[in-house]
Every structure is written in C-alpha cells, then in structure tokens.
Amino acid sequence: MSGRLNGKRIFVTGAAQGIGLAVAGEFLRQGAALFLIDRDATLLAGEAEALRRTGGKVGYRAADITDGAAIASAVAQAADEIGPINALVNNAGVNVFSEPLETSDEEWDRCFDINLKGAWNCCKAVLPGMLAGDGGVILNIASTHAFTIIPHTFPYPLAKHALLGMTKSLGLEYAARNVRVNALAPGYVATQKVIDYWNSFPDPAAAKSETMKLHPGGRIASPEEIAMAAVFMTSDECPFMNATCLTVDGGLSVQQHPV
C-alpha cells in the first residue's frame, strides 16, 4: 500500500469513535501501520477489525490512558505487532464543563487525568523508542479551548492550555534529536460528544443552530476533515514544523462576534 504515511507506525488513542476513528481510517489509507487504543473494548474491537478488513496492518488494545503502566505495556505490544512506534496521535480526551466554583474535586481530577496526564503517559511511553531510533512525530489533539475561553466550560480550557504548553516544551526539548511535537486544534466537530452537548439543552435543535451561527461558513467540521489535517502534520511533508499548533476551526476563533 502506497501513501503519504508509508513507513509510519502510529499509536492512536481514543480510536474507537469520532476524530480518533476518522484519523485511523485516513492514516490506514495513507499507508501507515496502526496500533489503536481506547477504553471501550467492545467498540474498539469492532472498529479495529473493520479497519483490518480494508487492508493494512492494525493492532489494538483496550487501555485507559490514565494508567501509565498499561500504556507502557501497550506500546511494547505495539512494537511487537507493527514495529517500533515512530508516531503518536494523542486524541483521547473528555469534555468537563462547569462553572469554576461549582467544579468538584472529582471533576477537576478527571479533566486533568485524561486530557493532560493521559497524554503525557503516552508521550513518556513512546519517546524513549523514538530517541533511540530515527526520531518521530507526536501530534496532540488540542482544541480552540487551548487559546480561547468560553464561560462555564471550566476546567476543560485549563487542561487544553496546559496540553499546548506540554507540546511546546517537548517540541523544544527533543528537536535536536529529530522528534517533532505539534498540536492540532479543532473547533466544533460533528462527533457524538457534540451531539450529546446539543442534547443537554432543552431545545437541542436550537442549540445546534446557535453553534452553526458561530462559524463564518455556517457549518462545523466533519471528523474526516480533522483527519486530513492530521495526515499532513504526521507526515514528512512538514519537517520544519515543530512546537506549534495548527488551528482547524473554519474561522471560529478568528471571528469576534457571530454574524
């Protein structure tokens, strides 16, 4: 199989649905070998087996990114199944939205354990192999919450701001050793999480309409559009792109007021 990701052996988290699944599908079409991680064992197995049937090499394992030992073991398993990992997509994450003084300790811990510590667990597991080999690429799926604030979404933006900080720090730390670390910041994407968000309102259709109005083009992204940007950032097409963030939000974060 020939494609833009030939020779890439990529560890993808949160790969059973949404952006992660779209990324996995597009990466496979572009010639990558994949090892997929998700907490939902049943959903992951079904989607991974479906991807295998399309051709290409796909390994998978149910694991929680907040469990550092489990992730280290998964990376070792991945190396056995598809070869040493030379690219990581930290996609797994969770929305935790509240008002600051209403945020419980449990919500705070859950937000940072998954959105920040979990991403670091994966980086920590793959970096030694990258540094011992020919280098590699780490792509952290951040959010426009990493540089903008929406009221009542605390503490999620804090965790995404920190993820962007980790991206820059690791990118500088290992640049001289041929490891690039970047972030990709989607805005609203048509995933189940967004649908669930709309459904949390008394009038889901009105909530969806208001979301669309925020975007200059009047629509939100598909998971596949985010996956196409991820292909570029994980490929060798941008070898001098490091310690930075690519925003893919249809102009959402640029427009000061919706029309």
C-alpha positions in Angstrom: 0.0 0.0 0.0 1.4 3.4 -1.0 0.6 6.7 0.6 1.7 9.8 2.4 2.4 7.9 5.6 4.4 5.0 4.3 6.9 3.8 7.0 4.9 5.4 9.8 4.0 3.1 12.7 1.4 5.1 14.6 -0.1 4.8 18.1 -3.5 6.4 18.1 -5.5 6.9 21.3 -9.3 7.3 21.6 -9.5 5.5 18.3 -12.9 3.7 18.6 -15.0 6.7 17.5 -15.2 10.3 16.5 -12.0 12.1 15.4 -9.8 9.1 16.5 -11.6 6.6 14.3 -11.6 9.1 11.3 -7.8 9.6 11.9 -7.2 5.8 12.0 -9.2 5.3 8.7 -7.4 8.0 6.9 -4.0 7.0 8.2 -4.5 3.5 7.1 -5.5 4.7 3.6 -2.2 6.6 3.5 -0.1 3.6 4.1 0.5 3.7 7.9 0.7 0.7 10.2 -1.5 1.4 13.2 -1.9 0.4 16.9 -5.2 1.6 18.3 -6.1 2.3 21.9 -9.5 3.0 23.5 -11.2 2.4 26.9 -14.2 0.8 25.2 -13.0 -2.7 24.5 -16.1 -3.8 22.5 -16.4 -0.8 20.3 -12.6 -0.8 19.7 -12.5 -4.4 18.7 -15.4 -4.0 16.2 -13.9 -0.9 14.6 -10.3 -2.2 14.5 -11.5 -5.5 12.9 -13.4 -3.5 10.3 -10.3 -1.5 9.5 -8.2 -4.6 9.2 -10.6 -5.9 6.6 -9.9 -2.9 4.4 -6.2 -3.9 4.2 -3.1 -2.7 6.0 -1.7 -3.6 9.5 -3.8 -2.8 12.5 -3.1 -3.8 16.1 -5.3 -2.8 19.0 -5.7 -3.0 22.8 -8.3 -1.7 25.3 -6.5 0.5 27.7 -7.0 3.6 29.8 -4.5 6.4 29.1 -4.6 7.5 32.7 -2.9 4.1 33.6 0.8 4.7 32.8 1.8 1.1 33.3 -1.0 -0.1 30.9 0.1 2.4 28.3 3.8 1.4 28.6 2.7 -2.2 28.1 0.5 -1.3 25.1 3.5 0.5 23.5 5.6 -2.6 24.0 2.9 -4.8 22.5 2.6 -2.3 19.5 6.3 -2.6 18.9 6.0 -6.4 18.7 3.0 -6.3 16.4 3.7 -3.4 14.0 7.3 -2.4 14.8 8.8 0.4 16.9 6.4 3.3 17.2 7.6 6.4 15.3 4.4 8.5 15.6 1.8 9.1 18.3 -1.6 10.8 18.0 -2.8 11.8 21.4 -6.5 12.0 20.6 -8.3 10.6 23.7 -10.0 13.3 25.8 -13.1 14.2 27.7 -15.2 17.3 28.0 -15.6 18.6 31.6 -17.6 21.8 31.6 -18.7 23.6 34.7 -18.6 27.0 36.4 -15.4 27.4 38.4 -16.9 27.4 41.9 -19.2 24.5 41.1 -16.4 22.3 39.9 -15.9 19.3 42.2 -12.5 17.8 43.0 -13.6 14.7 41.2 -14.4 16.7 38.0 -11.0 18.6 38.3 -9.1 15.3 38.6 -10.9 13.6 35.8 -10.4 16.5 33.5 -6.6 16.7 34.1 -6.0 13.0 34.4 -7.5 12.3 31.0 -6.7 15.5 29.0 -3.2 16.2 30.3 -1.7 13.3 32.3 -3.1 10.7 29.9 -1.4 12.5 27.0 1.8 12.7 29.0 1.7 9.0 29.8 1.6 8.2 26.1 4.4 10.7 25.3 6.5 9.2 28.1 5.9 5.7 26.7 6.8 6.4 23.1 9.6 8.9 23.5 12.4 6.5 24.6 12.0 4.4 21.4 11.8 7.5 19.2 15.0 8.9 20.8 16.8 5.5 20.5 15.8 5.2 16.8 15.5 7.7 14.0 13.2 10.1 15.8 9.5 10.5 15.4 6.4 12.7 15.5 3.9 13.4 18.3 0.6 15.1 17.5 -1.5 16.2 20.4 -5.2 16.8 19.6 -5.9 20.0 21.5 -8.8 22.4 20.9 -9.6 26.0 20.3 -10.2 25.9 24.1 -6.3 25.8 24.2 -6.2 29.6 23.5 -9.8 30.9 23.9 -12.2 30.8 26.8 -15.9 30.1 26.7 -17.6 30.9 30.0 -18.9 27.9 32.0 -16.5 25.4 30.4 -14.1 25.3 33.4 -11.7 23.4 33.9 -11.5 22.0 30.3 -9.7 25.0 28.8 -7.1 24.9 31.6 -6.2 21.4 30.7 -6.1 22.2 26.9 -3.9 25.3 27.6 -1.6 23.0 29.5 -1.6 20.5 26.7 -0.4 23.2 24.4 2.3 24.1 26.9 3.5 20.5 27.0 3.5 20.4 23.2 5.8 23.4 23.1 8.0 22.2 25.9 8.6 18.7 24.4 9.0 20.1 20.9 11.9 22.3 22.1 13.4 19.6 24.3 13.8 17.0 21.6 14.0 19.0 18.4 17.7 18.3 18.1 17.0 14.6 18.3 14.7 14.5 15.3 11.4 14.4 17.3 8.7 16.9 16.3 5.9 17.6 18.7 2.9 19.6 17.5 -0.7 20.2 18.3 -3.9 20.3 16.2 -6.7 22.5 17.5 -10.2 21.7 16.1 -13.2 23.8 16.9 -16.6 22.2 16.8 -16.6 18.8 15.1 -19.6 16.6 14.2 -18.9 13.9 16.8 -21.1 12.1 19.3 -19.7 14.4 22.0 -21.0 17.5 20.2 -24.4 15.8 19.6 -24.6 14.9 23.3 -23.7 18.5 24.1 -26.6 19.8 22.0 -28.9 17.2 23.6 -28.1 18.6 27.0 -30.1 21.7 26.2 -33.9 21.9 26.5 -34.1 22.6 22.7 -31.3 20.6 21.0 -32.2 21.9 17.5 -31.9 25.5 18.7 -28.6 24.7 20.4 -27.3 23.2 17.1 -28.5 26.2 15.2 -26.7 28.6 17.5 -23.5 26.5 17.1 -23.7 26.8 13.4 -24.1 30.6 13.6 -20.8 30.9 15.4 -19.0 29.7 12.2 -18.3 32.0 9.2 -19.2 29.2 6.8 -22.3 28.2 8.7 -21.3 24.7 9.4 -18.9 22.7 11.6 -16.2 20.2 10.7 -16.5 16.6 9.9 -14.1 14.2 11.7 -12.7 13.4 8.3 -11.6 17.0 7.8 -9.7 16.9 11.0 -8.1 13.6 10.0 -6.8 15.2 6.7 -5.0 17.8 8.7 -3.6 15.1 11.0 -2.2 13.3 8.0 -0.3 16.4 6.9 1.1 17.0 10.4 2.1 13.4 10.9 3.7 13.0 7.5 7.1 14.1 6.3 5.5 17.0 4.4 6.2 19.5 7.1 9.6 18.5 8.5 10.3 22.0 9.9 7.0 22.3 11.7 7.7 21.9 15.4 6.4 23.1 18.8 3.4 24.8 17.3 -0.3 24.4 16.8 -2.4 24.2 13.7 -6.0 25.5 14.1 -8.7 23.8 12.1 -11.9 25.5 13.1 -13.4 27.1 9.9 -12.5 30.6 11.3 -14.4 30.2 14.6 -11.7 31.5 16.8 -10.9 34.5 14.5 -14.4 35.9 14.3 -15.0 38.2 17.3 -18.8 38.2 17.0 -21.1 35.9 15.1 -23.0 37.4 12.2 
